[in-house]
Amino acid sequence: MQLNAHPMPMFGAEVTGWDFDQVADESAKETIRALVLQYKMLVLLPRKALTPQQLTDFALVFGDSLSQSTSEEWWLSTQYPMIYKVTNQPTCVAHCACEGWHCDGHYLPDPMGITVMNQVSAAGGAVEIADLSLTYESFSEAEKEKLKKIRCRNETDVSQPLVLKHPVTGQTGLYINMYAQSFDANGQALPELDADLDKRLHDYKHKLYYQGGDLIVFDNLAVVHKACPGSPDNGEEVLHRCQTSLSKTWWRKKKQVAAQAPQSKSFATAAAT
C-alpha cells in the first residue's frame, strides 16, 4: 500500500491509499501508526462503510485487542461485541449522549489509547475534535505549573491528571473529561477552570460534519472530542466505533521492547497509565 497524507488546518490529515480488501503488511501498519502520532487525527479517503470484520481488522492495527462494553446494549452483535453501535435515536439504549468534551475511557483505570470511528449513515451530525497540546500551550507558564497539580475525578472515582506527557511523542498536553470534576492539590473543586477549558478548546478544534462512510482515527492522549449528533427528525444516524485500551495500544509492546534495550531512548514515560 502507498499511503499519502494531506495535512488539515491546525492538526489532522486526510489519508489515501489504504486498501481494506488487502491484508496490510507491517510496512503499511507502521506507516499509518506513525501518521496517527504525527497528525493526532486521520480521516481515511475515499469514504467507505466497512463491514464489521473490516472495521475490527483495521482497528487491530493499533493494538493487541479491542475493548468491549460490559453492557450488551452497546454491542453491534454477539459476534462483534467489540464494535459499539452508536445512534442519534433517543429511544435507543445506545443513543449518543457524549456531547461534552472527553477523551474516551477517561473514567476507566485503563483508558482508551486509539479510537476508530466509521460513520455508517449520516443525518446532519458532526464530531468536534480539539488539540490538547495546543490548548495547553494557550496558558501562561505560571498557569501551566498550577495545572500540573490538578486532577480530574470521574463519577467512577477514577482520578486522572489534568496534564500529561504523551508516552511516545513526548508532547505535553491536557487530558480532559468534562463529565469529571477538576480538583486542586487541596481537594478544592474548580468549576471556573472547567468553564475556561470548555471555552479554550473551541479555539483549537476541527468540526467534521459526517458523511456516510467517514472513517476517523484519533489518539485519545493527543486530542479530545465531543459528539454533535444530527436531529432524529433527519433520520437515523449510525456510527460504529472500535477502541484499543491504553495497555493494549501497539506502542506499549514497542515500549517494553525498548525498555529491554538501554541504548534506546525513543519513548517518554507516560504521566497517566
N, C-alpha and C positions, 0 to 999 in steps of 0.2 A: 504494500500500500504506500502511496505517495501522499503524505498529508501536507496540507498548506494552511497556514494560519493567517487570518486577516484581522489585525487589531481593531477593536471597537473603541469609541471615545472613552477616555479615562482608564478603563480596565476592561478585561474580557476580550475574546476573539471568536470570530466565526471560523470554523474548521471544515475543510472539504477533503475528500479523498478516502474517508473510512468506508470500507465495504462490509456491510453486515451479512452478506452472503458468503463471505470468506472467513476462514479461521485465521485470526490475527496472529502474526508471528511476533517474536519477542521484540524485534526492532520497532514494529508499529506500536506495541504496547508501551515500550519505553518512551517513544516519541509523544504519544498522547498524554502520558503521565507527566512528562516534562512540561507540556503545554498547559496542563491544569495548574501546575505550580507557578509557571511564569505569568499566566494571564488571570488566574484565580477563578475564572468562569469561561466555559466554552459553549458555543451554540453550534451544533453539527448540521451541516447542509450537504445535500438537499434534505428537506424535511421528510420524515418517514415515520409512520405509525408502526412501531415494531411489534412483532409477535412476542408473547411472554418469554419464549426461550431466547430470542434475540436480545431482549432487554436484559435478562439475567446474565447472559453470556457477556454482554458488553460491560455491565456493572462489575462483574467479577474481574475485569481487567485492573480494577482499582483496589482489590482486596482479596483476602483468602476466602471470605464467606460474607453473606449478606444478612443483615439484621432482619428480624420479623417482629411484628407487633404481637403482644400477648393476647390481644383482642381479635378474635376471628372475623369480626365485622369489617375489619380493615383489609383482610386478605383478598386478593384478586380471586383466588380459588384455593382449594385444599392442596392442589398440585403446586401452586405458586404462592405460598404464604409470605414469601419474601418480597412480593410486589404489593405495595399499598395502592389500593384504588381510592382516589380522592375525587369528589364531585362537588358541584355547586348547588346540588339539590338539598334544601333544608330538611326534607323528610328522611334523608339517608343518614345512617349512623356515621358513615364516613364523610359527612359533609365537612368541607374545609372551613375551619374557623381560625386559622392561623394568620390573622390579619394584623398582627403586631410584629415588629422586628424580632427575629430569633435566629439563632444558629441551631440547626437540627440536633436534637438529643442533648441540648444544654442541661436538661433536667435529670440526666442519667449519669451514674458514676463513670460509665464508659460511653461518652457522647459520640456523635457521628463524625467521621472524617470526610467522606465524599458522598455527595448526593447526586443521583442521576434521575432526571425527570423527563418523561415522554408524554407530550400532550396528545392524547388520542383524538379528542374532539374539542373544539374551541367554541365559545359563545360570548366573546367580548371581554373575557377576563385577561389578567396580566399578572406578572410577578415583578416585584421591585427587589433589586439586589444592590447592596451598597458595600463599598470597600472599607474594611475595618482598619487597615493601617493608615489610609488617607484621613479617615475620621479622627483617629488617634493623633495624627500629626497636626490637626487643626487646633489642638490645645497648646498652651504655653508650656515651657519646661517646668515651671513651678506647678502647674496644674497636672502635668503628667506624673510628677512624683506623688501627688495626692491620689491620683487614680490607681497607682500601683498598689496602694494599701486597701483598696476597696474590693469587696467580694459580693457576688450576686447569689442570693439564696432562693432556690426554687421551692414550690409547694411540696416537692418530694423530699425536702430537707437536704438535697444535694446542693453544695455551695461551690461556685466556680469563681476564679479570679476575674476581675474586670479587664485586666491587661495581661496578655501572654505573648510569648515569643514563639513564632511558628517553628516546629521541630525540624523542618527541612530548610526552608528559605532563610530562617533567622530574622524575618521581619517582625517587628513589634506592632501589635495592634490590639484592638478591643475584642472582647468576647462577650456577646450580648444575648440576652433573652428578656424582652420587655415584659414578659409574664412573670419574671422573677423580680425580687426586690433588692436594690443595692443597699449595702451597709458599709459604714466606715469601720476603722480598726476598733472603735469603741462600741460597736454594735448599734450605732445610730442610723436609722433609715434615712435615705437620701432621695426623696421623691422629686426634688427640684433637679437633681442630676439626671434622673431618668427622663424628665421632660426635655432637658438640654440635649441629651443623646438622641432622642427621637427627632429633634429639630435638626441637629447637625448631620445626621445620616442622610437627610434629603438632599444635601449638597454634594454627596459623593455616590449617587445611585444611578443605575440604569432602570428604566421601566420597560419591560419587554411585553408587548401585547401578544397574546398567544395566537398562533396559527396552528391548524391541525398538522400534526407530525413534528412539532418542535421537539428537539432533544437537547436538553440543557444539563451540563455537568458543572458542579461547583465545589470548591474547597471550603468546608464549614469552619476552618480556622482562619480563613482569609476574607470571607465575605459573610454578610448577614442578609436575610431576605424576609419578605412578607408577601402573603397572598392578597391578590385583588381579584376575587372571583367575579365572573360575569353574572349578570342578573339571571335568575332561574327562568324569568319570562322569555329570555332569548334562546332557551333550550338547554339541554343537559351538557355540561362541560365535564370532561373526564380526563384525569391525569393519572398516569401510572408512575410510581416512584420506587426506586431501589436505593438502599443506603449501605455503606460499609462503616462499621463502628471504628473508632479510633484505634482500638487494639488490633483490628484486623486489616487496617489500611496497608497497602503494599509497602509504604516506607518504613513501617515498624519492623518488618522482616529484614529489610535492607539495613536499617539502623542497627539491628542486632548483629548482623554480619560485620558492619563497620566497627562495632564496639570490640569485636574479636581481633581486629587489625589495628594496633596502636598507631600505625602510620597514617590512618585515615582520619581526617578532621572535617568530613563533609557535612556532618549532621549536628545541629544545635540541640540542646536539651530542652524538652517541652516544659512550659510553665504549668501546664494542666494536663493530666492524664486520667 
